[in-house]
Amino acid sequence: MSELNVLKQRLIDEVEAHKEELIDLCGALIKIPSENPPGDSTEISEFIANYLDQFGLNVQWHESNEKMFNLLSSIGNEQGKELVYCGHTDVVPAGDRSKWDFDPFSGEVKDGWMLGRGASDMKAGLAGIIFAFTLLKRLEVELPGKLTLAIVPDEETGGDFGVPWLLEKGLIKGDGALIAEPSSPLNPTIGQKGSYWFELEVYGEPGHGSLSPLAGNNAITDAIAAIEKIRTLWDLKIDIPEEVKDLIEVSQKYMREVEADRAKFQPVFEKITVNIGTIEGGTKSNVIPESCKVQVDCRLPFGVTQDEVTAYLRKHLDELGIRYEIRPFGFRSHANYTSAEDAVCKSIVDNITFVTGEEAYGVMQWASSDARHFRDYHIPVLQYGPAYLPSIHGYNEKVLVEDIIRCAKVYIAAVIDFLYEAKSE
């Protein structure tokens, strides 16, 4: 066994020896109800800062919005490569508590499961990167590069005051990044589809409902015709770039073999998905509606841009002879990925195999995430974290304790591989 593997095994053994402390940390994070909205991260940020402080770790506080705090802490050698470990403190609201089988903020362990809102998304992953970070400090491991812990407050509502804020201000940089977002045990996500949300408003002419369809111009019926045109985006054949075809193929293999219940969703990697999310129009049943608004969520594969989608929509909506406006809002991004051969991807994937003894490989995510912001700044990134995927954002959210421990072992071992590799030019 090489010297680096000996060091990694020692660190993995230390995680195992201190696993109860890791699980206690995760439970403590879940007990703090950091729901977003409203997005107040004061309590959980103070808890994390105090936890880091007890090990002599300095923490920088950056308030990006009222009561939204980004925390940064670093260890290691400033002259070497830099690796960023990132996690968010906010969780989606717990919703109707009567529909939970347990207190969503109990943070308790039962039958091998950690329970509570954020258990999978993503306080288990957050606990793992914090724990790995402090353990490296406690064991006085001399790192040839720099490890930065970036803890952000705002991901669940779009993330404007978290990762993108830190990157725009130049507060985080790096040669690679890992976001401890939920993933499957052996398959980190190394790419995401693009996202294009827009609101279509269709205009009509009001009139007395008793004269429709002979009088006025009904905005709702025109919107229905428009929706049918919008839905044809799914039928478009997209020319997938050669460079990502292997990634898409392995991601479809993942759907067939790992999450077999999702096998029917394989086409989403090569298609524009279209979700008609909301529709609002009219004033009364006996008034011809003057306006109808439709909000649409499209996810874009590699090979098509937002401008191309907009041009397609305008062409086909113009053919209907209706009056309308298209207004983009919310999530907007292009499809993006990090090469499986990049050092940060190999560090995580190789150490999943090192820890578990099983084959691991990166896959595409059919949604979008904070990873796109790192890639916009030319920082290679992937996502890997403990999760029970069916419970994310739902009632009775939970995660297996053994998954929390496994991921923490991968996190601490991957630091060694990444930072000891010669700094890239």
C-alpha positions as a Markdown table, in Angstrom:
| # | Residue | x | y | z |
|---|---|---|---|---|
| 1 | Met | 0.0 | 0.0 | 0.0 |
| 2 | Ser | 1.4 | 3.4 | -1.0 |
| 3 | Glu | 2.1 | 6.1 | 1.6 |
| 4 | Leu | -0.9 | 8.1 | 0.5 |
| 5 | Asn | -3.2 | 5.1 | 0.8 |
| 6 | Val | -1.8 | 4.4 | 4.3 |
| 7 | Leu | -2.6 | 8.0 | 5.2 |
| 8 | Lys | -6.1 | 7.7 | 3.7 |
| 9 | Gln | -6.8 | 4.5 | 5.6 |
| 10 | Arg | -5.7 | 6.0 | 8.8 |
| 11 | Leu | -8.1 | 8.9 | 8.3 |
| 12 | Ile | -10.9 | 6.6 | 7.3 |
| 13 | Asp | -10.3 | 4.6 | 10.5 |
| 14 | Glu | -10.5 | 7.8 | 12.5 |
| 15 | Val | -13.9 | 8.6 | 11.0 |
| 16 | Glu | -15.0 | 5.2 | 12.0 |
| 17 | Ala | -13.6 | 5.6 | 15.5 |
| 18 | His | -15.4 | 9.0 | 15.9 |
| 19 | Lys | -18.6 | 8.1 | 14.1 |
| 20 | Glu | -20.9 | 8.8 | 17.1 |
| 21 | Glu | -19.6 | 12.3 | 17.2 |
| 22 | Leu | -20.4 | 12.7 | 13.5 |
| 23 | Ile | -24.0 | 11.4 | 14.0 |
| 24 | Asp | -24.5 | 13.7 | 17.0 |
| 25 | Leu | -23.3 | 16.7 | 14.8 |
| 26 | Cys | -25.8 | 15.8 | 12.1 |
| 27 | Gly | -28.6 | 15.4 | 14.6 |
| 28 | Ala | -27.8 | 18.8 | 16.2 |
| 29 | Leu | -27.9 | 20.5 | 12.7 |
| 30 | Ile | -31.3 | 19.0 | 12.0 |
| 31 | Lys | -32.7 | 20.2 | 15.3 |
| 32 | Ile | -32.1 | 23.8 | 14.2 |
| 33 | Pro | -35.1 | 24.7 | 12.0 |
| 34 | Ser | -33.3 | 26.7 | 9.2 |
| 35 | Glu | -36.3 | 26.8 | 6.8 |
| 36 | Asn | -36.1 | 28.9 | 3.7 |
| 37 | Pro | -38.3 | 30.8 | 3.4 |
| 38 | Pro | -37.9 | 32.7 | 5.6 |
| 39 | Gly | -34.2 | 32.1 | 5.3 |
| 40 | Asp | -32.8 | 33.3 | 8.6 |
| 41 | Ser | -29.5 | 31.4 | 9.1 |
| 42 | Thr | -28.4 | 33.1 | 12.3 |
| 43 | Glu | -28.9 | 30.2 | 14.7 |
| 44 | Ile | -27.4 | 27.5 | 12.6 |
| 45 | Ser | -24.5 | 29.7 | 11.5 |
| 46 | Glu | -23.7 | 30.5 | 15.2 |
| 47 | Phe | -23.8 | 26.8 | 16.0 |
| 48 | Ile | -21.4 | 25.8 | 13.2 |
| 49 | Ala | -19.1 | 28.7 | 14.0 |
| 50 | Asn | -18.9 | 27.7 | 17.6 |
| 51 | Tyr | -18.3 | 24.0 | 16.6 |
| 52 | Leu | -15.4 | 25.0 | 14.4 |
| 53 | Asp | -14.0 | 27.4 | 17.0 |
| 54 | Gln | -13.6 | 24.7 | 19.6 |
| 55 | Phe | -11.0 | 23.2 | 17.4 |
| 56 | Gly | -9.1 | 26.4 | 16.9 |
| 57 | Leu | -10.5 | 27.1 | 13.4 |
| 58 | Asn | -11.0 | 30.6 | 12.3 |
| 59 | Val | -14.4 | 31.5 | 10.6 |
| 60 | Gln | -15.1 | 34.4 | 8.3 |
| 61 | Trp | -18.7 | 35.7 | 8.4 |
| 62 | His | -20.2 | 37.2 | 5.3 |
| 63 | Glu | -23.8 | 38.5 | 5.5 |
| 64 | Ser | -25.1 | 38.5 | 1.9 |
| 65 | Asn | -28.6 | 39.4 | 2.8 |
| 66 | Glu | -30.5 | 40.2 | 6.0 |
| 67 | Lys | -29.9 | 37.3 | 8.4 |
| 68 | Met | -28.3 | 35.2 | 5.7 |
| 69 | Phe | -24.7 | 34.3 | 6.6 |
| 70 | Asn | -22.0 | 32.6 | 4.5 |
| 71 | Leu | -19.2 | 31.0 | 6.6 |
| 72 | Leu | -15.7 | 30.4 | 5.3 |
| 73 | Ser | -12.8 | 28.6 | 7.0 |
| 74 | Ser | -9.6 | 27.2 | 5.5 |
| 75 | Ile | -6.7 | 24.9 | 6.5 |
| 76 | Gly | -3.6 | 23.8 | 4.8 |
| 77 | Asn | -0.9 | 25.4 | 2.6 |
| 78 | Glu | -1.8 | 28.5 | 0.7 |
| 79 | Gln | 0.8 | 27.8 | -1.9 |
| 80 | Gly | -0.7 | 24.5 | -3.2 |
| 81 | Lys | -3.9 | 23.6 | -4.9 |
| 82 | Glu | -7.2 | 24.6 | -3.4 |
| 83 | Leu | -10.2 | 22.4 | -2.9 |
| 84 | Val | -13.5 | 23.8 | -1.8 |
| 85 | Tyr | -16.0 | 21.7 | 0.2 |
| 86 | Cys | -19.4 | 23.4 | 0.0 |
| 87 | Gly | -22.8 | 22.8 | 1.7 |
| 88 | His | -26.0 | 24.8 | 2.4 |
| 89 | Thr | -27.6 | 25.3 | 5.8 |
| 90 | Asp | -31.1 | 26.1 | 4.6 |
| 91 | Val | -33.9 | 23.5 | 4.2 |
| 92 | Val | -37.3 | 23.6 | 2.6 |
| 93 | Pro | -40.2 | 24.2 | 5.0 |
| 94 | Ala | -41.5 | 21.2 | 6.9 |
| 95 | Gly | -45.1 | 21.9 | 5.8 |
| 96 | Asp | -48.0 | 20.3 | 7.5 |
| 97 | Arg | -46.6 | 18.7 | 10.7 |
| 98 | Ser | -49.6 | 16.5 | 11.1 |
| 99 | Lys | -48.4 | 14.6 | 8.0 |
| 100 | Trp | -45.1 | 13.6 | 9.6 |
| 101 | Asp | -44.7 | 10.4 | 11.5 |
| 102 | Phe | -42.1 | 12.1 | 13.7 |
| 103 | Asp | -41.0 | 15.6 | 14.7 |
| 104 | Pro | -39.4 | 17.1 | 11.6 |
| 105 | Phe | -36.8 | 18.7 | 13.8 |
| 106 | Ser | -36.1 | 15.9 | 16.2 |
| 107 | Gly | -32.7 | 14.9 | 14.7 |
| 108 | Glu | -33.1 | 11.5 | 16.2 |
| 109 | Val | -31.8 | 8.1 | 15.1 |
| 110 | Lys | -34.3 | 5.3 | 14.9 |
| 111 | Asp | -33.7 | 1.8 | 13.4 |
| 112 | Gly | -30.5 | 3.0 | 11.7 |
| 113 | Trp | -32.1 | 6.1 | 10.2 |
| 114 | Met | -31.4 | 9.7 | 10.9 |
| 115 | Leu | -34.8 | 11.5 | 10.9 |
| 116 | Gly | -35.9 | 15.0 | 10.1 |
| 117 | Arg | -36.2 | 17.8 | 7.7 |
| 118 | Gly | -32.9 | 18.3 | 5.9 |
| 119 | Ala | -31.6 | 14.8 | 6.8 |
| 120 | Ser | -31.0 | 14.1 | 3.1 |
| 121 | Asp | -31.0 | 17.6 | 1.7 |
| 122 | Met | -28.5 | 18.3 | 3.0 |
| 123 | Lys | -27.6 | 18.4 | 6.6 |
| 124 | Ala | -26.1 | 14.9 | 6.6 |
| 125 | Gly | -23.7 | 15.9 | 3.8 |
| 126 | Leu | -23.1 | 19.2 | 5.6 |
| 127 | Ala | -22.2 | 17.4 | 8.8 |
| 128 | Gly | -19.9 | 15.1 | 6.8 |
| 129 | Ile | -17.8 | 17.9 | 5.3 |
| 130 | Ile | -17.6 | 19.9 | 8.6 |
| 131 | Phe | -16.6 | 16.7 | 10.4 |
| 132 | Ala | -13.9 | 15.8 | 7.9 |
| 133 | Phe | -12.6 | 19.3 | 8.0 |
| 134 | Thr | -12.3 | 19.4 | 11.7 |
| 135 | Leu | -10.8 | 15.9 | 11.9 |
| 136 | Leu | -8.0 | 16.9 | 9.5 |
| 137 | Lys | -7.2 | 19.8 | 11.9 |
| 138 | Arg | -7.4 | 17.8 | 15.0 |
| 139 | Leu | -5.1 | 15.1 | 13.6 |
| 140 | Glu | -2.6 | 17.8 | 12.5 |
| 141 | Val | -2.5 | 16.4 | 9.0 |
| 142 | Glu | 0.0 | 18.5 | 6.9 |
| 143 | Leu | -1.8 | 19.2 | 3.7 |
| 144 | Pro | 0.3 | 20.3 | 0.7 |
| 145 | Gly | -2.6 | 22.5 | -0.5 |
| 146 | Lys | -5.6 | 24.4 | 0.9 |
| 147 | Leu | -9.0 | 23.0 | 1.9 |
| 148 | Thr | -11.7 | 25.6 | 2.2 |
| 149 | Leu | -15.0 | 25.0 | 3.9 |
| 150 | Ala | -17.8 | 27.1 | 2.3 |
| 151 | Ile | -21.1 | 27.0 | 4.1 |
| 152 | Val | -23.9 | 28.9 | 2.4 |
| 153 | Pro | -27.4 | 30.0 | 3.6 |
| 154 | Asp | -29.4 | 30.2 | 0.4 |
| 155 | Glu | -29.8 | 27.3 | -2.0 |
| 156 | Glu | -33.4 | 26.1 | -1.7 |
| 157 | Thr | -35.0 | 29.2 | -3.2 |
| 158 | Gly | -32.5 | 29.8 | -6.0 |
| 159 | Gly | -29.3 | 30.5 | -4.2 |
| 160 | Asp | -28.7 | 34.2 | -5.1 |
| 161 | Phe | -27.2 | 34.9 | -1.7 |
| 162 | Gly | -25.0 | 31.8 | -1.3 |
| 163 | Val | -22.6 | 30.3 | -3.8 |
| 164 | Pro | -23.1 | 32.8 | -6.7 |
| 165 | Trp | -22.7 | 35.7 | -4.2 |
| 166 | Leu | -19.4 | 34.3 | -2.8 |
| 167 | Leu | -18.0 | 33.7 | -6.3 |
| 168 | Glu | -19.0 | 37.1 | -7.6 |
| 169 | Lys | -17.3 | 38.8 | -4.7 |
| 170 | Gly | -14.2 | 36.7 | -5.2 |
| 171 | Leu | -14.5 | 35.2 | -1.7 |
| 172 | Ile | -14.1 | 31.7 | -2.9 |
| 173 | Lys | -11.9 | 30.3 | -5.6 |
| 174 | Gly | -10.3 | 26.9 | -6.2 |
| 175 | Asp | -8.9 | 24.2 | -8.4 |
| 176 | Gly | -11.9 | 22.0 | -7.6 |
| 177 | Ala | -15.1 | 21.8 | -5.6 |
| 178 | Leu | -17.3 | 19.2 | -4.0 |
| 179 | Ile | -20.9 | 20.1 | -3.0 |
| 180 | Ala | -22.2 | 17.6 | -0.4 |
| 181 | Glu | -25.6 | 17.5 | -2.1 |
| 182 | Pro | -27.6 | 14.3 | -2.0 |
| 183 | Ser | -26.7 | 11.6 | -4.5 |
| 184 | Ser | -26.8 | 7.8 | -4.8 |
| 185 | Pro | -24.1 | 5.9 | -2.9 |
| 186 | Leu | -21.8 | 5.1 | -5.8 |
| 187 | Asn | -22.8 | 7.7 | -8.4 |
| 188 | Pro | -21.9 | 11.4 | -7.8 |
| 189 | Thr | -23.5 | 13.9 | -10.2 |
| 190 | Ile | -20.9 | 15.5 | -12.5 |
| 191 | Gly | -23.3 | 17.3 | -14.9 |
| 192 | Gln | -26.7 | 19.0 | -14.9 |
| 193 | Lys | -29.2 | 19.9 | -17.5 |
| 194 | Gly | -29.9 | 23.6 | -18.2 |
| 195 | Ser | -32.9 | 25.4 | -16.8 |
| 196 | Tyr | -35.3 | 27.8 | -18.5 |
| 197 | Trp | -38.3 | 29.1 | -16.6 |
| 198 | Phe | -40.7 | 31.6 | -18.3 |
| 199 | Glu | -44.1 | 33.1 | -17.9 |
| 200 | Leu | -46.3 | 33.4 | -20.9 |
| 201 | Glu | -49.0 | 36.0 | -20.7 |
| 202 | Val | -51.8 | 35.9 | -23.3 |
| 203 | Tyr | -54.0 | 38.9 | -23.9 |
| 204 | Gly | -57.7 | 38.9 | -24.9 |
| 205 | Glu | -60.6 | 41.3 | -25.1 |
| 206 | Pro | -63.2 | 41.3 | -22.3 |
| 207 | Gly | -66.9 | 41.0 | -22.9 |
| 208 | His | -70.1 | 39.4 | -21.6 |
| 209 | Gly | -69.7 | 35.7 | -21.1 |
| 210 | Ser | -73.1 | 35.1 | -22.6 |
| 211 | Leu | -71.8 | 36.2 | -26.0 |
| 212 | Ser | -68.7 | 34.0 | -26.1 |
| 213 | Pro | -67.3 | 32.9 | -28.5 |
| 214 | Leu | -69.0 | 35.4 | -30.8 |
| 215 | Ala | -67.9 | 38.4 | -28.8 |
| 216 | Gly | -64.6 | 39.4 | -27.4 |
| 217 | Asn | -61.4 | 37.4 | -27.5 |
| 218 | Asn | -60.9 | 34.8 | -24.8 |
| 219 | Ala | -57.3 | 34.9 | -23.3 |
| 220 | Ile | -57.7 | 31.5 | -21.7 |
| 221 | Thr | -58.7 | 29.6 | -24.8 |
| 222 | Asp | -55.8 | 31.3 | -26.7 |
| 223 | Ala | -53.5 | 30.3 | -23.8 |
| 224 | Ile | -54.7 | 26.7 | -24.2 |
| 225 | Ala | -53.7 | 26.7 | -27.8 |
| 226 | Ala | -50.4 | 28.3 | -26.8 |
| 227 | Ile | -49.8 | 25.5 | -24.3 |
| 228 | Glu | -50.2 | 22.9 | -26.9 |
| 229 | Lys | -47.5 | 24.6 | -29.0 |
| 230 | Ile | -45.2 | 24.9 | -26.0 |
| 231 | Arg | -45.5 | 21.2 | -25.3 |
| 232 | Thr | -44.2 | 20.4 | -28.7 |
| 233 | Leu | -40.7 | 21.3 | -27.4 |
| 234 | Trp | -40.6 | 17.8 | -26.1 |
| 235 | Asp | -40.8 | 16.4 | -29.6 |
| 236 | Leu | -37.8 | 18.3 | -30.9 |
| 237 | Lys | -34.8 | 16.2 | -31.8 |
| 238 | Ile | -31.8 | 17.7 | -30.2 |
| 239 | Asp | -28.3 | 17.3 | -31.8 |
| 240 | Ile | -26.4 | 16.1 | -28.7 |
| 241 | Pro | -22.7 | 17.2 | -28.8 |
| 242 | Glu | -20.3 | 14.3 | -29.3 |
| 243 | Glu | -18.3 | 15.3 | -26.2 |
| 244 | Val | -21.1 | 14.5 | -23.8 |
| 245 | Lys | -22.6 | 11.4 | -25.4 |
| 246 | Asp | -20.6 | 9.0 | -23.2 |
| 247 | Leu | -21.8 | 10.9 | -20.1 |
| 248 | Ile | -25.4 | 10.6 | -21.2 |
| 249 | Glu | -25.1 | 6.9 | -22.1 |
| 250 | Val | -23.6 | 6.1 | -18.7 |
| 251 | Ser | -26.3 | 8.2 | -17.0 |
| 252 | Gln | -29.0 | 6.2 | -18.9 |
| 253 | Lys | -27.3 | 3.0 | -17.8 |
| 254 | Tyr | -27.5 | 4.3 | -14.2 |
| 255 | Met | -31.2 | 4.7 | -14.6 |
| 256 | Arg | -31.6 | 1.2 | -16.0 |
| 257 | Glu | -29.4 | -0.6 | -13.5 |
| 258 | Val | -29.2 | 1.4 | -10.3 |
| 259 | Glu | -32.5 | 3.3 | -10.1 |
| 260 | Ala | -34.5 | 0.8 | -12.1 |
| 261 | Asp | -37.8 | 2.4 | -11.2 |
| 262 | Arg | -36.6 | 5.4 | -13.2 |
| 263 | Ala | -35.7 | 3.5 | -16.4 |
| 264 | Lys | -38.7 | 5.0 | -18.2 |
| 265 | Phe | -37.2 | 8.5 | -17.7 |
| 266 | Gln | -34.0 | 7.8 | -19.7 |
| 267 | Pro | -35.1 | 10.1 | -22.6 |
| 268 | Val | -35.0 | 13.2 | -20.4 |
| 269 | Phe | -31.3 | 13.5 | -20.9 |
| 270 | Glu | -31.8 | 14.1 | -24.6 |
| 271 | Lys | -35.1 | 16.0 | -24.6 |
| 272 | Ile | -36.4 | 19.4 | -23.6 |
| 273 | Thr | -38.8 | 18.7 | -20.7 |
| 274 | Val | -41.8 | 20.9 | -20.3 |
| 275 | Asn | -43.8 | 21.4 | -17.1 |
| 276 | Ile | -46.9 | 23.6 | -17.2 |
| 277 | Gly | -46.6 | 24.6 | -13.6 |
| 278 | Thr | -49.3 | 27.3 | -13.0 |
| 279 | Ile | -52.1 | 28.9 | -14.9 |
| 280 | Glu | -54.0 | 32.0 | -13.8 |
| 281 | Gly | -56.6 | 33.9 | -15.8 |
| 282 | Gly | -60.0 | 35.5 | -15.9 |
| 283 | Thr | -62.1 | 37.3 | -13.2 |
| 284 | Lys | -65.5 | 35.6 | -13.3 |
| 285 | Ser | -67.2 | 32.8 | -15.2 |
| 286 | Asn | -69.5 | 35.3 | -17.0 |
| 287 | Val | -66.7 | 37.6 | -18.1 |
| 288 | Ile | -64.6 | 36.9 | -21.2 |
| 289 | Pro | -61.1 | 36.8 | -19.7 |
| 290 | Glu | -58.7 | 39.6 | -20.7 |
| 291 | Ser | -55.5 | 37.9 | -19.6 |
| 292 | Cys | -54.1 | 34.5 | -18.8 |
| 293 | Lys | -50.7 | 33.8 | -17.3 |
| 294 | Val | -48.9 | 30.5 | -17.6 |
| 295 | Gln | -45.7 | 29.6 | -15.9 |
| 296 | Val | -43.5 | 27.0 | -17.5 |
| 297 | Asp | -40.4 | 25.1 | -16.3 |
| 298 | Cys | -38.2 | 23.7 | -19.1 |
| 299 | Arg | -35.0 | 21.8 | -18.6 |
| 300 | Leu | -32.6 | 21.9 | -21.5 |
| 301 | Pro | -30.2 | 19.1 | -22.6 |
| 302 | Phe | -26.8 | 19.8 | -24.1 |
| 303 | Gly | -27.2 | 20.9 | -27.7 |
| 304 | Val | -29.9 | 23.6 | -27.3 |
| 305 | Thr | -29.8 | 27.2 | -25.9 |
| 306 | Gln | -32.4 | 29.3 | -24.2 |
| 307 | Asp | -32.3 | 31.7 | -27.2 |
| 308 | Glu | -33.1 | 28.8 | -29.6 |
| 309 | Val | -36.0 | 27.7 | -27.4 |
| 310 | Thr | -37.4 | 31.3 | -27.3 |
| 311 | Ala | -37.1 | 31.6 | -31.1 |
| 312 | Tyr | -38.9 | 28.3 | -31.6 |
| 313 | Leu | -41.7 | 29.5 | -29.2 |
| 314 | Arg | -42.1 | 32.9 | -30.9 |
| 315 | Lys | -42.3 | 31.3 | -34.3 |
| 316 | His | -45.0 | 28.9 | -33.4 |
| 317 | Leu | -47.0 | 31.2 | -31.1 |
| 318 | Asp | -46.9 | 33.9 | -33.8 |
| 319 | Glu | -48.6 | 31.4 | -36.2 |
| 320 | Leu | -51.5 | 31.3 | -33.8 |
| 321 | Gly | -52.2 | 35.0 | -34.3 |
| 322 | Ile | -52.5 | 35.6 | -30.6 |
| 323 | Arg | -51.3 | 38.5 | -28.5 |
| 324 | Tyr | -48.7 | 37.5 | -25.9 |
| 325 | Glu | -45.5 | 38.2 | -24.0 |
| 326 | Ile | -42.8 | 35.8 | -22.9 |
| 327 | Arg | -41.0 | 36.8 | -19.7 |
| 328 | Pro | -38.1 | 34.6 | -18.3 |
| 329 | Phe | -37.9 | 34.3 | -14.5 |
| 330 | Gly | -36.4 | 32.1 | -11.8 |
| 331 | Phe | -33.9 | 29.4 | -12.7 |
| 332 | Arg | -32.0 | 30.0 | -15.9 |
| 333 | Ser | -28.8 | 28.1 | -16.9 |
| 334 | His | -27.2 | 26.2 | -19.7 |
| 335 | Ala | -26.5 | 22.5 | -19.5 |
| 336 | Asn | -23.1 | 22.0 | -17.9 |
| 337 | Tyr | -20.7 | 19.3 | -16.7 |
| 338 | Thr | -17.2 | 18.5 | -15.4 |
| 339 | Ser | -15.2 | 15.9 | -17.1 |
| 340 | Ala | -15.0 | 12.5 | -15.4 |
| 341 | Glu | -11.3 | 12.7 | -15.9 |
| 342 | Asp | -10.9 | 15.9 | -14.0 |
| 343 | Ala | -8.9 | 15.6 | -10.8 |
| 344 | Val | -11.8 | 16.5 | -8.5 |
| 345 | Cys | -14.1 | 13.9 | -10.1 |
| 346 | Lys | -11.5 | 11.2 | -9.9 |
| 347 | Ser | -10.7 | 12.1 | -6.3 |
| 348 | Ile | -14.3 | 11.5 | -5.2 |
| 349 | Val | -15.1 | 8.6 | -7.5 |
| 350 | Asp | -11.8 | 6.7 | -6.8 |
| 351 | Asn | -12.3 | 7.1 | -3.1 |
| 352 | Ile | -15.9 | 5.9 | -3.2 |
| 353 | Thr | -14.4 | 2.7 | -4.6 |
| 354 | Phe | -11.5 | 2.8 | -2.0 |
| 355 | Val | -14.0 | 3.1 | 0.9 |
| 356 | Thr | -16.7 | 0.7 | -0.4 |
| 357 | Gly | -14.8 | -1.7 | -2.7 |
| 358 | Glu | -17.4 | -1.3 | -5.4 |
| 359 | Glu | -17.4 | 0.3 | -8.8 |
| 360 | Ala | -18.3 | 4.0 | -8.8 |
| 361 | Tyr | -18.9 | 6.4 | -11.7 |
| 362 | Gly | -20.3 | 9.9 | -12.2 |
| 363 | Val | -23.6 | 10.6 | -13.8 |
| 364 | Met | -25.8 | 13.4 | -15.2 |
| 365 | Gln | -28.5 | 15.1 | -13.0 |
| 366 | Trp | -31.8 | 15.7 | -14.8 |
| 367 | Ala | -32.4 | 18.9 | -12.7 |
| 368 | Ser | -30.2 | 21.9 | -11.9 |
| 369 | Ser | -28.1 | 22.9 | -8.9 |
| 370 | Asp | -25.5 | 25.3 | -7.4 |
| 371 | Ala | -22.8 | 23.4 | -9.3 |
| 372 | Arg | -23.5 | 25.5 | -12.4 |
| 373 | His | -22.2 | 28.6 | -10.6 |
| 374 | Phe | -18.8 | 27.0 | -9.9 |
| 375 | Arg | -18.6 | 26.0 | -13.5 |
| 376 | Asp | -19.4 | 29.5 | -14.6 |
| 377 | Tyr | -16.2 | 30.5 | -12.8 |
| 378 | His | -14.2 | 27.6 | -14.4 |
| 379 | Ile | -14.0 | 25.7 | -11.2 |
| 380 | Pro | -14.5 | 21.9 | -11.8 |
| 381 | Val | -17.2 | 20.6 | -9.4 |
| 382 | Leu | -19.3 | 17.6 | -8.6 |
| 383 | Gln | -21.9 | 16.6 | -6.1 |
| 384 | Tyr | -21.8 | 13.7 | -3.7 |
| 385 | Gly | -23.7 | 13.2 | -0.4 |
| 386 | Pro | -25.7 | 10.8 | 1.8 |
| 387 | Ala | -29.4 | 10.6 | 1.0 |
| 388 | Tyr | -32.5 | 8.6 | 0.9 |
| 389 | Leu | -33.6 | 10.1 | -2.4 |
| 390 | Pro | -37.4 | 9.3 | -2.3 |
| 391 | Ser | -37.7 | 11.4 | 0.9 |
| 392 | Ile | -36.1 | 14.6 | -0.3 |
| 393 | His | -38.5 | 17.6 | 0.2 |
| 394 | Gly | -41.2 | 15.3 | 1.3 |
| 395 | Tyr | -42.7 | 14.3 | 4.6 |
| 396 | Asn | -40.7 | 11.9 | 6.8 |
| 397 | Glu | -37.3 | 12.9 | 5.3 |
| 398 | Lys | -34.6 | 10.5 | 6.5 |
| 399 | Val | -31.1 | 9.1 | 5.6 |
| 400 | Leu | -29.3 | 6.0 | 6.6 |
| 401 | Val | -26.7 | 6.5 | 9.3 |
| 402 | Glu | -24.3 | 4.2 | 7.5 |
| 403 | Asp | -24.5 | 6.4 | 4.4 |
| 404 | Ile | -23.6 | 9.5 | 6.5 |
| 405 | Ile | -20.5 | 7.7 | 7.8 |
| 406 | Arg | -19.5 | 6.4 | 4.4 |
| 407 | Cys | -19.7 | 9.8 | 2.8 |
| 408 | Ala | -17.6 | 11.4 | 5.5 |
| 409 | Lys | -14.9 | 8.7 | 4.9 |
| 410 | Val | -14.9 | 9.5 | 1.2 |
| 411 | Tyr | -14.7 | 13.2 | 1.9 |
| 412 | Ile | -11.6 | 13.0 | 4.1 |
| 413 | Ala | -9.8 | 10.5 | 1.8 |
| 414 | Ala | -10.5 | 12.5 | -1.3 |
| 415 | Val | -8.8 | 15.6 | 0.2 |
| 416 | Ile | -5.6 | 13.6 | 0.3 |
| 417 | Asp | -5.7 | 12.5 | -3.4 |
| 418 | Phe | -6.7 | 15.9 | -4.7 |
| 419 | Leu | -4.3 | 18.1 | -2.7 |
| 420 | Tyr | -1.3 | 15.7 | -3.1 |
| 421 | Glu | -1.6 | 15.6 | -6.9 |
| 422 | Ala | 0.8 | 18.1 | -8.5 |
| 423 | Lys | -0.9 | 21.5 | -9.0 |
| 424 | Ser | -2.3 | 21.8 | -12.5 |
| 425 | Glu | -0.8 | 24.5 | -14.7 |
